[in-house]
Amino acid sequence: MLSTASALLLFALTMLGLWLVSWSRRAGARHARAKAEEEARILTALVDVSRYAGQPVDRLKEVLGDRCRYSSFDFGAFTLEWDIGQVQIIAWCRGSECESMEILPRSN
């Protein structure tokens, strides 16, 4: 049989473990909610992608964020790609200006 001190220690460790699991779930939910809000904000801003043609690349990075892939082509042309939620956004750029954008379903 457990002594009173051992029983209290076991109870305290159990409660600590339950609290950590609860905290972890709340933190995960908070992170998922923040990510969903960010995706919704970006996709709302992209309702009319044609308005981004002719915009500076820096403006795109303000709206879509800095986490993008860069691919370079000849004569100063390049693409910037963002994976946001279930879509992939590709900006075709030349110099420091966006020439056009595409929004495609994301391929996993």
N, CA, C and O atoms as CSV, one atom per row, in Angstrom:
chain,resi,resn,atom,element,x,y,z
A,1,MET,N,N,0.830,-1.167,0.000
A,1,MET,CA,C,0.000,0.000,0.000
A,1,MET,C,C,0.890,1.252,0.000
A,1,MET,O,O,1.964,1.268,0.601
A,2,LEU,N,N,0.421,2.287,-0.682
A,2,LEU,CA,C,1.191,3.522,-0.791
A,2,LEU,C,C,1.077,4.352,0.477
A,2,LEU,O,O,0.033,4.395,1.126
A,3,SER,N,N,2.154,4.994,0.801
A,3,SER,CA,C,2.112,5.919,1.935
A,3,SER,C,C,1.399,7.195,1.495
A,3,SER,O,O,1.184,7.411,0.302
A,4,THR,N,N,1.045,8.010,2.428
A,4,THR,CA,C,0.336,9.253,2.130
A,4,THR,C,C,1.188,10.166,1.253
A,4,THR,O,O,0.670,10.782,0.322
A,5,ALA,N,N,2.464,10.260,1.532
A,5,ALA,CA,C,3.360,11.116,0.745
A,5,ALA,C,C,3.465,10.608,-0.689
A,5,ALA,O,O,3.465,11.402,-1.629
A,6,SER,N,N,3.553,9.300,-0.861
A,6,SER,CA,C,3.639,8.719,-2.204
A,6,SER,C,C,2.344,8.946,-2.964
A,6,SER,O,O,2.362,9.252,-4.156
A,7,ALA,N,N,1.225,8.795,-2.277
A,7,ALA,CA,C,-0.073,9.007,-2.914
A,7,ALA,C,C,-0.223,10.465,-3.354
A,7,ALA,O,O,-0.714,10.737,-4.450
A,8,LEU,N,N,0.197,11.392,-2.507
A,8,LEU,CA,C,0.116,12.810,-2.860
A,8,LEU,C,C,1.034,13.141,-4.034
A,8,LEU,O,O,0.662,13.916,-4.915
A,9,LEU,N,N,2.223,12.560,-4.049
A,9,LEU,CA,C,3.152,12.784,-5.152
A,9,LEU,C,C,2.579,12.232,-6.453
A,9,LEU,O,O,2.654,12.886,-7.493
A,10,LEU,N,N,2.011,11.038,-6.398
A,10,LEU,CA,C,1.398,10.431,-7.579
A,10,LEU,C,C,0.239,11.288,-8.079
A,10,LEU,O,O,0.092,11.495,-9.283
A,11,PHE,N,N,-0.585,11.786,-7.154
A,11,PHE,CA,C,-1.706,12.650,-7.515
A,11,PHE,C,C,-1.203,13.940,-8.170
A,11,PHE,O,O,-1.741,14.372,-9.189
A,12,ALA,N,N,-0.169,14.551,-7.582
A,12,ALA,CA,C,0.377,15.796,-8.124
A,12,ALA,C,C,0.958,15.586,-9.520
A,12,ALA,O,O,0.764,16.420,-10.404
A,13,LEU,N,N,1.662,14.487,-9.720
A,13,LEU,CA,C,2.230,14.199,-11.043
A,13,LEU,C,C,1.134,13.932,-12.070
A,13,LEU,O,O,1.243,14.350,-13.223
A,14,THR,N,N,0.088,13.242,-11.653
A,14,THR,CA,C,-1.042,12.980,-12.551
A,14,THR,C,C,-1.708,14.291,-12.956
A,14,THR,O,O,-2.010,14.498,-14.131
A,15,MET,N,N,-1.937,15.168,-11.995
A,15,MET,CA,C,-2.569,16.454,-12.287
A,15,MET,C,C,-1.675,17.307,-13.193
A,15,MET,O,O,-2.166,17.981,-14.099
A,16,LEU,N,N,-0.379,17.274,-12.948
A,16,LEU,CA,C,0.555,18.011,-13.796
A,16,LEU,C,C,0.510,17.479,-15.226
A,16,LEU,O,O,0.495,18.255,-16.181
A,17,GLY,N,N,0.488,16.170,-15.368
A,17,GLY,CA,C,0.404,15.560,-16.694
A,17,GLY,C,C,-0.877,15.954,-17.412
A,17,GLY,O,O,-0.845,16.280,-18.599
A,18,LEU,N,N,-2.004,15.930,-16.709
A,18,LEU,CA,C,-3.280,16.327,-17.314
A,18,LEU,C,C,-3.266,17.803,-17.709
A,18,LEU,O,O,-3.788,18.175,-18.760
A,19,TRP,N,N,-2.669,18.636,-16.867
A,19,TRP,CA,C,-2.587,20.053,-17.181
A,19,TRP,C,C,-1.724,20.282,-18.424
A,19,TRP,O,O,-2.065,21.105,-19.274
A,20,LEU,N,N,-0.608,19.556,-18.532
A,20,LEU,CA,C,0.269,19.703,-19.705
A,20,LEU,C,C,-0.436,19.268,-20.984
A,20,LEU,O,O,-0.290,19.916,-22.021
A,21,VAL,N,N,-1.192,18.186,-20.923
A,21,VAL,CA,C,-1.943,17.729,-22.099
A,21,VAL,C,C,-2.977,18.781,-22.489
A,21,VAL,O,O,-3.126,19.103,-23.667
A,22,SER,N,N,-3.684,19.311,-21.505
A,22,SER,CA,C,-4.690,20.338,-21.765
A,22,SER,C,C,-4.047,21.583,-22.367
A,22,SER,O,O,-4.566,22.140,-23.335
A,23,TRP,N,N,-2.936,22.019,-21.811
A,23,TRP,CA,C,-2.240,23.197,-22.317
A,23,TRP,C,C,-1.767,22.969,-23.750
A,23,TRP,O,O,-1.877,23.860,-24.592
A,24,SER,N,N,-1.247,21.786,-24.024
A,24,SER,CA,C,-0.757,21.464,-25.363
A,24,SER,C,C,-1.895,21.516,-26.381
A,24,SER,O,O,-1.721,22.033,-27.484
A,25,ARG,N,N,-3.039,20.990,-26.018
A,25,ARG,CA,C,-4.194,21.020,-26.934
A,25,ARG,C,C,-4.649,22.450,-27.190
A,25,ARG,O,O,-4.957,22.813,-28.325
A,26,ARG,N,N,-4.692,23.260,-26.142
A,26,ARG,CA,C,-5.100,24.662,-26.315
A,26,ARG,C,C,-4.102,25.410,-27.191
A,26,ARG,O,O,-4.493,26.200,-28.051
A,27,ALA,N,N,-2.819,25.161,-26.974
A,27,ALA,CA,C,-1.795,25.823,-27.791
A,27,ALA,C,C,-1.911,25.386,-29.248
A,27,ALA,O,O,-1.774,26.208,-30.153
A,28,GLY,N,N,-2.163,24.103,-29.481
A,28,GLY,CA,C,-2.335,23.609,-30.845
A,28,GLY,C,C,-3.550,24.226,-31.516
A,28,GLY,O,O,-3.496,24.601,-32.687
A,29,ALA,N,N,-4.648,24.332,-30.771
A,29,ALA,CA,C,-5.861,24.939,-31.318
A,29,ALA,C,C,-5.643,26.420,-31.609
A,29,ALA,O,O,-6.114,26.930,-32.625
A,30,ARG,N,N,-4.936,27.106,-30.727
A,30,ARG,CA,C,-4.651,28.530,-30.923
A,30,ARG,C,C,-3.785,28.728,-32.172
A,30,ARG,O,O,-4.012,29.655,-32.950
A,31,HIS,N,N,-2.797,27.855,-32.358
A,31,HIS,CA,C,-1.928,27.935,-33.539
A,31,HIS,C,C,-2.735,27.674,-34.814
A,31,HIS,O,O,-2.582,28.393,-35.801
A,32,ALA,N,N,-3.591,26.652,-34.797
A,32,ALA,CA,C,-4.405,26.330,-35.973
A,32,ALA,C,C,-5.357,27.481,-36.299
A,32,ALA,O,O,-5.555,27.806,-37.469
A,33,ARG,N,N,-5.942,28.094,-35.279
A,33,ARG,CA,C,-6.859,29.212,-35.491
A,33,ARG,C,C,-6.115,30.413,-36.088
A,33,ARG,O,O,-6.623,31.064,-37.002
A,34,ALA,N,N,-4.926,30.704,-35.580
A,34,ALA,CA,C,-4.139,31.823,-36.108
A,34,ALA,C,C,-3.745,31.568,-37.564
A,34,ALA,O,O,-3.769,32.482,-38.388
A,35,LYS,N,N,-3.388,30.338,-37.869
A,35,LYS,CA,C,-3.015,29.986,-39.245
A,35,LYS,C,C,-4.216,30.123,-40.180
A,35,LYS,O,O,-4.082,30.641,-41.288
A,36,ALA,N,N,-5.385,29.662,-39.739
A,36,ALA,CA,C,-6.596,29.772,-40.555
A,36,ALA,C,C,-6.976,31.236,-40.782
A,36,ALA,O,O,-7.396,31.600,-41.881
A,37,GLU,N,N,-6.835,32.073,-39.760
A,37,GLU,CA,C,-7.136,33.499,-39.909
A,37,GLU,C,C,-6.182,34.154,-40.899
A,37,GLU,O,O,-6.602,34.983,-41.705
A,38,GLU,N,N,-4.913,33.795,-40.847
A,38,GLU,CA,C,-3.921,34.341,-41.779
A,38,GLU,C,C,-4.234,33.911,-43.211
A,38,GLU,O,O,-4.157,34.723,-44.134
A,39,GLU,N,N,-4.590,32.630,-43.402
A,39,GLU,CA,C,-4.943,32.142,-44.736
A,39,GLU,C,C,-6.173,32.863,-45.258
A,39,GLU,O,O,-6.211,33.253,-46.425
A,40,ALA,N,N,-7.178,33.046,-44.413
A,40,ALA,CA,C,-8.399,33.739,-44.830
A,40,ALA,C,C,-8.094,35.184,-45.218
A,40,ALA,O,O,-8.632,35.684,-46.206
A,41,ARG,N,N,-7.243,35.856,-44.457
A,41,ARG,CA,C,-6.877,37.242,-44.761
A,41,ARG,C,C,-6.194,37.336,-46.122
A,41,ARG,O,O,-6.495,38.226,-46.918
A,42,ILE,N,N,-5.277,36.414,-46.379
A,42,ILE,CA,C,-4.543,36.434,-47.647
A,42,ILE,C,C,-5.464,36.113,-48.812
A,42,ILE,O,O,-5.426,36.794,-49.837
A,43,LEU,N,N,-6.289,35.086,-48.668
A,43,LEU,CA,C,-7.167,34.701,-49.771
A,43,LEU,C,C,-8.220,35.773,-50.044
A,43,LEU,O,O,-8.628,35.957,-51.190
A,44,THR,N,N,-8.658,36.474,-49.014
A,44,THR,CA,C,-9.589,37.584,-49.216
A,44,THR,C,C,-8.920,38.699,-50.010
A,44,THR,O,O,-9.549,39.318,-50.868
A,45,ALA,N,N,-7.661,38.951,-49.731
A,45,ALA,CA,C,-6.926,39.993,-50.458
A,45,ALA,C,C,-6.711,39.619,-51.918
A,45,ALA,O,O,-6.454,40.490,-52.750
A,46,LEU,N,N,-6.814,38.334,-52.237
A,46,LEU,CA,C,-6.544,37.872,-53.604
A,46,LEU,C,C,-7.804,37.617,-54.415
A,46,LEU,O,O,-7.746,36.939,-55.440
A,47,VAL,N,N,-8.937,38.145,-53.980
A,47,VAL,CA,C,-10.179,37.913,-54.715
A,47,VAL,C,C,-10.030,38.360,-56.162
A,47,VAL,O,O,-10.490,37.668,-57.070
A,48,ASP,N,N,-9.409,39.478,-56.387
A,48,ASP,CA,C,-9.188,39.991,-57.740
A,48,ASP,C,C,-7.682,40.038,-57.996
A,48,ASP,O,O,-7.029,41.045,-57.725
A,49,VAL,N,N,-7.137,38.934,-58.521
A,49,VAL,CA,C,-5.683,38.869,-58.708
A,49,VAL,C,C,-5.187,39.825,-59.781
A,49,VAL,O,O,-4.007,40.176,-59.791
A,50,SER,N,N,-6.059,40.250,-60.681
A,50,SER,CA,C,-5.607,41.137,-61.756
A,50,SER,C,C,-5.136,42.486,-61.219
A,50,SER,O,O,-4.340,43.161,-61.873
A,51,ARG,N,N,-5.609,42.888,-60.046
A,51,ARG,CA,C,-5.177,44.183,-59.510
A,51,ARG,C,C,-3.718,44.158,-59.052
A,51,ARG,O,O,-3.141,45.213,-58.788
A,52,TYR,N,N,-3.116,42.978,-58.955
A,52,TYR,CA,C,-1.712,42.888,-58.553
A,52,TYR,C,C,-0.760,42.979,-59.737
A,52,TYR,O,O,0.449,43.114,-59.544
A,53,ALA,N,N,-1.280,42.907,-60.958
A,53,ALA,CA,C,-0.425,43.087,-62.133
A,53,ALA,C,C,0.090,44.525,-62.134
A,53,ALA,O,O,-0.681,45.471,-61.964
A,54,GLY,N,N,1.373,44.675,-62.322
A,54,GLY,CA,C,1.988,45.991,-62.323
A,54,GLY,C,C,2.400,46.479,-60.947
A,54,GLY,O,O,3.019,47.537,-60.827
A,55,GLN,N,N,2.069,45.728,-59.906
A,55,GLN,CA,C,2.436,46.113,-58.544
A,55,GLN,C,C,3.893,45.738,-58.271
A,55,GLN,O,O,4.401,44.781,-58.856
A,56,PRO,N,N,4.559,46.467,-57.405
A,56,PRO,CA,C,5.924,46.090,-57.027
A,56,PRO,C,C,5.942,44.759,-56.272
A,56,PRO,O,O,4.990,44.420,-55.568
A,57,VAL,N,N,7.016,44.025,-56.427
A,57,VAL,CA,C,7.166,42.738,-55.748
A,57,VAL,C,C,7.102,42.924,-54.233
A,57,VAL,O,O,6.584,42.063,-53.523
A,58,ASP,N,N,7.622,44.035,-53.744
A,58,ASP,CA,C,7.576,44.291,-52.298
A,58,ASP,C,C,6.144,44.355,-51.790
A,58,ASP,O,O,5.861,43.923,-50.672
A,59,ARG,N,N,5.241,44.890,-52.600
A,59,ARG,CA,C,3.821,44.953,-52.215
A,59,ARG,C,C,3.246,43.544,-52.092
A,59,ARG,O,O,2.479,43.265,-51.171
A,60,LEU,N,N,3.614,42.658,-53.015
A,60,LEU,CA,C,3.150,41.265,-52.934
A,60,LEU,C,C,3.628,40.615,-51.650
A,60,LEU,O,O,2.876,39.907,-50.980
A,61,LYS,N,N,4.881,40.861,-51.315
A,61,LYS,CA,C,5.431,40.262,-50.101
A,61,LYS,C,C,4.768,40.826,-48.850
A,61,LYS,O,O,4.666,40.130,-47.840
A,62,GLU,N,N,4.314,42.081,-48.903
A,62,GLU,CA,C,3.561,42.637,-47.779
A,62,GLU,C,C,2.252,41.886,-47.589
A,62,GLU,O,O,1.870,41.559,-46.466
A,63,VAL,N,N,1.567,41.615,-48.697
A,63,VAL,CA,C,0.253,40.973,-48.640
A,63,VAL,C,C,0.378,39.485,-48.355
A,63,VAL,O,O,-0.349,38.954,-47.516
A,64,LEU,N,N,1.287,38.809,-49.041
A,64,LEU,CA,C,1.367,37.350,-48.970
A,64,LEU,C,C,2.406,36.826,-47.991
A,64,LEU,O,O,2.367,35.651,-47.625
A,65,GLY,N,N,3.319,37.662,-47.566
A,65,GLY,CA,C,4.352,37.220,-46.636
A,65,GLY,C,C,5.656,36.906,-47.349
A,65,GLY,O,O,5.699,36.765,-48.571
A,66,ASP,N,N,6.710,36.801,-46.567
A,66,ASP,CA,C,8.051,36.570,-47.114
A,66,ASP,C,C,8.364,35.102,-47.362
A,66,ASP,O,O,9.378,34.792,-47.987
A,67,ARG,N,N,7.535,34.206,-46.898
A,67,ARG,CA,C,7.813,32.770,-47.057
A,67,ARG,C,C,7.385,32.309,-48.446
A,67,ARG,O,O,6.298,31.760,-48.629
A,68,CYS,N,N,8.253,32.539,-49.410
A,68,CYS,CA,C,7.941,32.149,-50.779
A,68,CYS,C,C,9.169,31.508,-51.414
A,68,CYS,O,O,10.303,31.713,-50.982
A,69,ARG,N,N,8.900,30.723,-52.454
A,69,ARG,CA,C,9.988,30.126,-53.232
A,69,ARG,C,C,10.273,31.040,-54.425
A,69,ARG,O,O,9.360,31.603,-55.028
A,70,TYR,N,N,11.533,31.169,-54.743
A,70,TYR,CA,C,11.986,32.031,-55.832
A,70,TYR,C,C,12.566,31.152,-56.926
A,70,TYR,O,O,13.398,30.286,-56.657
A,71,SER,N,N,12.128,31.373,-58.161
A,71,SER,CA,C,12.697,30.673,-59.319
A,71,SER,C,C,13.076,31.725,-60.353
A,71,SER,O,O,12.256,32.567,-60.719
A,72,SER,N,N,14.308,31.676,-60.820
A,72,SER,CA,C,14.811,32.678,-61.753
A,72,SER,C,C,14.821,32.132,-63.179
A,72,SER,O,O,15.081,30.951,-63.407
A,73,PHE,N,N,14.535,33.015,-64.129
A,73,PHE,CA,C,14.597,32.687,-65.550
A,73,PHE,C,C,15.549,33.674,-66.223
A,73,PHE,O,O,16.174,34.493,-65.548
A,74,ASP,N,N,15.661,33.600,-67.532
A,74,ASP,CA,C,16.534,34.515,-68.273
A,74,ASP,C,C,15.946,35.923,-68.336
A,74,ASP,O,O,14.741,36.115,-68.168
A,75,PHE,N,N,16.794,36.879,-68.574
A,75,PHE,CA,C,16.422,38.270,-68.846
A,75,PHE,C,C,15.631,38.921,-67.711
A,75,PHE,O,O,14.724,39.714,-67.964
A,76,GLY,N,N,15.963,38.595,-66.482
A,76,GLY,CA,C,15.351,39.266,-65.338
A,76,GLY,C,C,13.976,38.777,-64.937
A,76,GLY,O,O,13.365,39.341,-64.029
A,77,ALA,N,N,13.472,37.740,-65.594
A,77,ALA,CA,C,12.155,37.211,-65.232
A,77,ALA,C,C,12.308,36.187,-64.106
A,77,ALA,O,O,13.302,35.463,-64.041
A,78,PHE,N,N,11.319,36.140,-63.232
A,78,PHE,CA,C,11.348,35.169,-62.135
A,78,PHE,C,C,9.931,34.930,-61.622
A,78,PHE,O,O,9.012,35.694,-61.915
A,79,THR,N,N,9.775,33.872,-60.865
A,79,THR,CA,C,8.489,33.602,-60.225
A,79,THR,C,C,8.682,33.564,-58.717
A,79,THR,O,O,9.752,33.223,-58.212
A,80,LEU,N,N,7.636,33.918,-58.028
A,80,LEU,CA,C,7.548,33.753,-56.584
A,80,LEU,C,C,6.355,32.850,-56.327
A,80,LEU,O,O,5.277,33.071,-56.879
A,81,GLU,N,N,6.539,31.833,-55.492
A,81,GLU,CA,C,5.463,30.877,-55.218
A,81,GLU,C,C,5.192,30.811,-53.725
A,81,GLU,O,O,6.109,30.725,-52.909
A,82,TRP,N,N,3.912,30.853,-53.389
A,82,TRP,CA,C,3.470,30.704,-52.007
A,82,TRP,C,C,2.518,29.520,-51.933
A,82,TRP,O,O,1.669,29.358,-52.810
A,83,ASP,N,N,2.643,28.703,-50.917
A,83,ASP,CA,C,1.677,27.644,-50.626
A,83,ASP,C,C,0.888,28.101,-49.414
A,83,ASP,O,O,1.419,28.175,-48.306
A,84,ILE,N,N,-0.383,28.405,-49.632
A,84,ILE,CA,C,-1.230,28.927,-48.566
A,84,ILE,C,C,-2.485,28.077,-48.502
A,84,ILE,O,O,-3.301,28.079,-49.424
A,85,GLY,N,N,-2.629,27.359,-47.413
A,85,GLY,CA,C,-3.795,26.497,-47.267
A,85,GLY,C,C,-3.820,25.455,-48.368
A,85,GLY,O,O,-2.868,24.696,-48.549
A,86,GLN,N,N,-4.917,25.433,-49.096
A,86,GLN,CA,C,-5.091,24.447,-50.159
A,86,GLN,C,C,-4.797,25.010,-51.546
A,86,GLN,O,O,-5.106,24.369,-52.551
A,87,VAL,N,N,-4.207,26.194,-51.611
A,87,VAL,CA,C,-3.902,26.787,-52.913
A,87,VAL,C,C,-2.422,27.129,-53.026
A,87,VAL,O,O,-1.716,27.308,-52.034
A,88,GLN,N,N,-1.990,27.211,-54.265
A,88,GLN,CA,C,-0.630,27.646,-54.571
A,88,GLN,C,C,-0.758,28.929,-55.382
A,88,GLN,O,O,-1.498,28.978,-56.364
A,89,ILE,N,N,-0.047,29.952,-54.974
A,89,ILE,CA,C,-0.094,31.245,-55.647
A,89,ILE,C,C,1.242,31.445,-56.349
A,89,ILE,O,O,2.304,31.358,-55.732
A,90,ILE,N,N,1.173,31.713,-57.646
A,90,ILE,CA,C,2.386,31.925,-58.440
A,90,ILE,C,C,2.329,33.329,-59.026
A,90,ILE,O,O,1.376,33.684,-59.719
A,91,ALA,N,N,3.347,34.118,-58.746
A,91,ALA,CA,C,3.461,35.467,-59.303
A,91,ALA,C,C,4.579,35.453,-60.341
A,91,ALA,O,O,5.713,35.077,-60.045
A,92,TRP,N,N,4.247,35.863,-61.547
A,92,TRP,CA,C,5.232,35.969,-62.620
A,92,TRP,C,C,5.738,37.404,-62.618
A,92,TRP,O,O,4.958,38.344,-62.775
A,93,CYS,N,N,7.030,37.569,-62.441
A,93,CYS,CA,C,7.604,38.906,-62.241
A,93,CYS,C,C,8.755,39.162,-63.207
A,93,CYS,O,O,9.379,38.238,-63.730
A,94,ARG,N,N,9.012,40.445,-63.424
A,94,ARG,CA,C,10.169,40.881,-64.211
A,94,ARG,C,C,10.681,42.158,-63.560
A,94,ARG,O,O,9.915,43.084,-63.292
A,95,GLY,N,N,11.975,42.196,-63.311
A,95,GLY,CA,C,12.533,43.350,-62.606
A,95,GLY,C,C,12.005,43.381,-61.179
A,95,GLY,O,O,12.180,42.421,-60.428
A,96,SER,N,N,11.372,44.459,-60.811
A,96,SER,CA,C,10.804,44.555,-59.460
A,96,SER,C,C,9.287,44.655,-59.512
A,96,SER,O,O,8.659,45.159,-58.581
A,97,GLU,N,N,8.693,44.165,-60.620
A,97,GLU,CA,C,7.263,44.326,-60.834
A,97,GLU,C,C,6.592,42.989,-61.122
A,97,GLU,O,O,7.152,42.140,-61.814
A,98,CYS,N,N,5.397,42.811,-60.590
A,98,CYS,CA,C,4.606,41.608,-60.859
A,98,CYS,C,C,3.888,41.785,-62.195
A,98,CYS,O,O,3.198,42.784,-62.398
A,99,GLU,N,N,4.045,40.827,-63.107
A,99,GLU,CA,C,3.369,40.908,-64.398
A,99,GLU,C,C,2.014,40.218,-64.372
A,99,GLU,O,O,1.060,40.706,-64.978
A,100,SER,N,N,1.918,39.087,-63.675
A,100,SER,CA,C,0.634,38.391,-63.558
A,100,SER,C,C,0.701,37.412,-62.395
A,100,SER,O,O,1.773,37.110,-61.870
A,101,MET,N,N,-0.479,36.922,-62.004
A,101,MET,CA,C,-0.562,35.956,-60.907
A,101,MET,C,C,-1.524,34.848,-61.282
A,101,MET,O,O,-2.467,35.041,-62.049
A,102,GLU,N,N,-1.257,33.681,-60.718
A,102,GLU,CA,C,-2.151,32.537,-60.870
A,102,GLU,C,C,-2.424,31.957,-59.495
A,102,GLU,O,O,-1.547,31.936,-58.631
A,103,ILE,N,N,-3.641,31.490,-59.301
A,103,ILE,CA,C,-3.987,30.763,-58.082
A,103,ILE,C,C,-4.421,29.375,-58.520
A,103,ILE,O,O,-5.395,29.222,-59.257
A,104,LEU,N,N,-3.699,28.373,-58.066
A,104,LEU,CA,C,-3.935,26.990,-58.475
A,104,LEU,C,C,-4.231,26.125,-57.256
A,104,LEU,O,O,-3.774,26.427,-56.153
A,105,PRO,N,N,-5.004,25.038,-57.453
A,105,PRO,CA,C,-5.155,24.091,-56.341
A,105,PRO,C,C,-3.796,23.504,-56.002
A,105,PRO,O,O,-3.002,23.198,-56.892
A,106,ARG,N,N,-3.540,23.353,-54.743
A,106,ARG,CA,C,-2.233,22.854,-54.302
A,106,ARG,C,C,-2.134,21.360,-54.547
A,106,ARG,O,O,-3.024,20.594,-54.176
A,107,SER,N,N,-1.043,20.957,-55.175
A,107,SER,CA,C,-0.802,19.530,-55.405
A,107,SER,C,C,0.086,19.009,-54.291
A,107,SER,O,O,1.161,19.553,-54.037
A,108,ASN,N,N,-0.360,17.965,-53.636
A,108,ASN,CA,C,0.417,17.417,-52.506
A,108,ASN,C,C,1.388,16.387,-52.958
A,108,ASN,O,O,2.118,15.826,-52.141
